[in-house]
Amino acid sequence: MRNATWSVVLPVKRLAVAKSRLRGALDGVPHEELALALARDTVAAALACPLVAEVVVVTSDPAATAALGALGARTVADPELAAPDLAAPDLGAPEVSGLNAAVAHGAATVGGSRPVAALTADLPALRPAELAAALDTGTGTASAVDTAGTRARRWFVPDAAGTGTVLLAAAIGTALRPGFGAGSAVRHQRSGAVRRGGDWPTLRRDVDTAADLTDAARLGLGRHTAALYASGYRADMRQRSVS
């Protein structure tokens, strides 16, 4: 395993509007608390990864800034630019993307001395070893290698559904060019990023819905999300009881 060299950027929306499809997933648990717990467990796992030198959280939410900073992340203000996303203008990316602007802003604060990766903030079951394995395809000036043996300097890991992206990484000297959003796996691949696959169920298990949260719980939640999961009445159980 290589030395810790990576800067990992996590964009975190304002908690009141984050993870809207997850709203109501746990009865009795305020939505903002659940959204923050997902981010806290993701940040904690990233900080514990042996290849990660720093975690950069980009957010404009005061509660997220305080809580994630307390874990050891470096926090920077989200520019929240309502401007065209220039990351991949010819790939069908949304015209306006605050998420990609936040990722690009966080990556710009790192400078060119480290490889940079963007990680979604909704991976409450993430294990540091899986993140390390995904990042270990290249560090410094090294390159990723796809299944055909082709070398690349920019790569991504798709989500559990295979259509989204949970991790986008770039070697030193290579622009990250984030294209997150619906259908981002195709967008990143068309932009030249190598699609990476491995036995990484906790890395790929992003949480957008109550069913996703249940799947993540089966893998083993981080302590912040686990505490809320244990205290709340789950929406998936409520639906079963009704049916």
C-alpha positions as CSV (number, residue, x, y, z in Angstrom):
1,M,0.0,0.0,0.0
2,R,1.3,3.4,-0.9
3,N,1.7,6.4,1.4
4,A,-1.1,8.8,2.1
5,T,-1.1,11.3,-0.7
6,W,-4.7,11.8,-1.8
7,S,-6.9,14.8,-1.3
8,V,-10.5,13.7,-1.3
9,V,-13.2,16.3,-2.0
10,L,-16.8,15.9,-0.7
11,P,-19.5,18.3,-1.7
12,V,-22.3,18.6,0.9
13,K,-25.5,20.4,0.1
14,R,-27.4,22.5,2.6
15,L,-28.9,19.9,4.8
16,A,-32.4,21.1,4.5
17,V,-32.4,20.4,0.8
18,A,-30.0,17.5,0.7
19,K,-31.1,13.9,-0.1
20,S,-34.7,14.9,-0.9
21,R,-35.7,11.3,-1.9
22,L,-34.6,10.1,1.5
23,R,-37.0,12.4,3.4
24,G,-39.2,10.5,5.8
25,A,-37.0,7.3,5.6
26,L,-36.8,7.2,9.4
27,D,-39.9,8.2,11.4
28,G,-39.0,10.5,14.3
29,V,-35.6,11.4,12.8
30,P,-35.3,15.0,11.5
31,H,-34.2,14.9,7.8
32,E,-31.3,17.2,8.4
33,E,-29.9,14.9,11.1
34,L,-30.0,11.9,8.8
35,A,-28.4,13.8,5.9
36,L,-25.6,15.0,8.2
37,A,-25.1,11.5,9.6
38,L,-24.5,10.1,6.1
39,A,-21.9,12.8,5.5
40,R,-20.3,12.3,8.9
41,D,-19.8,8.5,8.3
42,T,-18.5,9.1,4.8
43,V,-16.0,11.7,6.0
44,A,-14.9,9.5,9.0
45,A,-14.3,6.5,6.6
46,A,-12.4,8.7,4.2
47,L,-10.2,10.1,6.9
48,A,-9.4,6.6,8.1
49,C,-8.3,5.5,4.6
50,P,-4.5,4.9,4.6
51,L,-4.1,6.6,1.2
52,V,-5.9,9.8,2.1
53,A,-3.9,12.8,3.3
54,E,-6.8,15.2,3.7
55,V,-10.6,15.4,3.2
56,V,-11.9,18.7,1.8
57,V,-15.6,19.3,2.5
58,V,-17.3,22.0,0.3
59,T,-20.4,23.2,1.9
60,S,-22.4,26.3,2.8
61,D,-24.3,24.7,5.7
62,P,-23.2,25.9,9.1
63,A,-24.1,22.6,10.9
64,A,-22.2,20.5,8.3
65,T,-19.2,22.8,8.5
66,A,-19.0,22.5,12.2
67,A,-19.7,18.7,12.4
68,L,-17.4,17.7,9.6
69,G,-14.7,20.1,10.6
70,A,-14.7,18.6,14.1
71,L,-14.0,15.2,12.5
72,G,-10.8,16.5,11.0
73,A,-12.0,17.6,7.5
74,R,-10.8,20.8,6.0
75,T,-14.0,22.8,5.1
76,V,-14.3,25.4,2.4
77,A,-17.3,27.5,1.5
78,D,-19.5,26.3,-1.3
79,P,-19.5,28.9,-4.1
80,E,-23.1,28.0,-5.0
81,L,-22.5,29.4,-8.5
82,A,-25.6,29.5,-10.7
83,A,-23.4,29.5,-13.7
84,P,-22.9,27.0,-16.6
85,D,-21.0,23.9,-15.7
86,L,-17.8,24.0,-17.8
87,A,-16.6,20.6,-16.7
88,A,-17.9,18.6,-19.6
89,P,-20.0,20.9,-21.9
90,D,-20.1,18.5,-24.8
91,L,-21.2,15.4,-22.8
92,G,-24.8,16.1,-22.0
93,A,-24.1,17.5,-18.6
94,P,-26.7,19.7,-17.0
95,E,-26.3,23.4,-18.0
96,V,-26.2,24.4,-14.4
97,S,-24.7,22.2,-11.7
98,G,-23.9,23.5,-8.3
99,L,-22.6,20.0,-7.4
100,N,-19.9,20.0,-10.0
101,A,-19.1,23.6,-9.3
102,A,-18.5,22.7,-5.6
103,V,-16.3,19.7,-6.6
104,A,-14.2,21.9,-9.0
105,H,-13.9,24.6,-6.3
106,G,-12.7,22.1,-3.7
107,A,-10.2,20.5,-6.1
108,A,-8.9,23.9,-7.0
109,T,-8.0,24.5,-3.3
110,V,-5.7,21.5,-3.3
111,G,-3.3,22.8,-5.9
112,G,-1.2,20.5,-8.1
113,S,0.9,18.7,-5.5
114,R,-1.5,15.8,-4.8
115,P,-3.8,13.5,-6.8
116,V,-7.4,14.5,-6.2
117,A,-10.6,12.5,-5.9
118,A,-14.2,13.5,-5.5
119,L,-16.4,11.3,-3.3
120,T,-20.1,11.5,-2.8
121,A,-21.2,12.3,0.8
122,D,-23.9,9.6,1.1
123,L,-21.8,6.4,1.7
124,P,-22.6,5.6,5.4
125,A,-21.3,2.0,5.1
126,L,-18.0,2.9,3.5
127,R,-15.0,0.9,4.6
128,P,-11.6,2.6,4.4
129,A,-10.0,-0.4,2.8
130,E,-12.4,-0.3,-0.1
131,L,-11.7,3.3,-0.7
132,A,-8.0,2.6,-0.6
133,A,-8.3,-0.2,-3.1
134,A,-10.2,2.1,-5.5
135,L,-7.6,4.9,-5.1
136,D,-4.7,2.5,-5.3
137,T,-5.0,2.2,-9.0
138,G,-2.7,5.3,-9.1
139,T,-1.1,7.9,-7.0
140,G,1.2,10.8,-7.7
141,T,2.1,10.6,-11.4
142,A,1.0,7.0,-11.7
143,S,-2.0,6.0,-13.8
144,A,-5.0,3.8,-13.5
145,V,-5.2,0.6,-15.5
146,D,-8.5,-0.6,-17.0
147,T,-9.4,-4.3,-17.4
148,A,-7.9,-4.3,-20.9
149,G,-4.6,-3.1,-19.5
150,T,-5.0,0.4,-20.9
151,R,-3.4,3.1,-18.8
152,A,-5.3,6.2,-17.9
153,R,-4.8,9.2,-15.6
154,R,-8.5,9.7,-14.6
155,W,-10.9,7.0,-13.4
156,F,-14.3,6.5,-11.7
157,V,-16.2,4.0,-9.7
158,P,-20.0,3.6,-10.5
159,D,-22.6,3.4,-7.9
160,A,-24.5,0.2,-7.0
161,A,-27.0,0.8,-9.8
162,G,-24.2,1.3,-12.3
163,T,-25.5,4.5,-13.7
164,G,-24.2,7.1,-11.2
165,T,-20.7,7.8,-9.9
166,V,-19.5,7.5,-6.3
167,L,-15.8,8.2,-6.9
168,L,-14.0,10.2,-9.5
169,A,-10.2,10.3,-9.3
170,A,-7.4,12.0,-11.2
171,A,-3.6,11.7,-11.0
172,I,-1.3,14.7,-10.4
173,G,-1.4,17.1,-13.3
174,T,-4.8,15.8,-14.6
175,A,-8.0,17.8,-14.4
176,L,-10.7,16.1,-12.4
177,R,-13.5,17.4,-14.8
178,P,-16.5,16.4,-12.6
179,G,-19.7,15.5,-14.4
180,F,-21.8,14.3,-11.5
181,G,-25.6,14.1,-11.7
182,A,-28.1,11.7,-13.3
183,G,-26.3,9.4,-15.7
184,S,-22.9,10.5,-14.6
185,A,-21.3,7.1,-15.2
186,V,-21.8,7.4,-19.0
187,R,-20.8,11.0,-18.9
188,H,-17.5,10.3,-17.1
189,Q,-16.7,7.4,-19.4
190,R,-17.4,9.4,-22.5
191,S,-15.1,12.1,-21.2
192,G,-12.3,9.6,-21.1
193,A,-12.3,8.4,-17.5
194,V,-11.6,4.7,-17.0
195,R,-14.5,2.8,-15.4
196,R,-13.2,0.9,-12.4
197,G,-14.8,-2.1,-10.9
198,G,-13.9,-4.2,-7.9
199,D,-15.4,-6.0,-4.9
200,W,-16.3,-2.7,-3.2
201,P,-19.9,-3.0,-2.0
202,T,-19.7,-0.4,0.7
203,L,-18.0,2.1,-1.6
204,R,-20.7,1.6,-4.3
205,R,-23.6,1.7,-1.9
206,D,-24.8,5.3,-2.1
207,V,-28.0,6.1,-0.2
208,D,-30.7,8.0,-2.1
209,T,-33.8,6.1,-0.8
210,A,-35.1,4.2,2.2
211,A,-34.4,1.0,0.4
212,D,-30.8,2.1,-0.2
213,L,-30.5,2.8,3.5
214,T,-31.7,-0.7,4.3
215,D,-29.2,-2.2,2.0
216,A,-26.4,-0.1,3.6
217,A,-27.5,-1.3,7.0
218,R,-27.0,-4.9,5.8
219,L,-23.4,-4.0,4.9
220,G,-22.9,-2.2,8.3
221,L,-23.5,1.4,8.9
222,G,-21.1,3.9,10.4
223,R,-21.8,4.9,14.0
224,H,-23.6,8.2,13.2
225,T,-26.1,6.7,10.8
226,A,-26.4,3.5,12.8
227,A,-27.5,5.4,15.9
228,L,-30.3,7.1,13.9
229,Y,-31.2,3.9,12.1
230,A,-31.7,2.2,15.4
231,S,-33.8,4.9,16.9
232,G,-36.1,5.6,13.9
233,Y,-39.0,3.5,12.5
234,R,-38.0,2.7,9.0
235,A,-40.2,3.6,6.0
236,D,-39.6,0.3,4.4
237,M,-40.9,-1.5,7.4
238,R,-43.9,0.8,7.5
239,Q,-44.8,-0.1,3.9
240,R,-44.5,-3.8,4.7
241,S,-46.9,-3.5,7.6
242,V,-49.4,-1.7,5.5
243,S,-49.3,-4.2,2.7
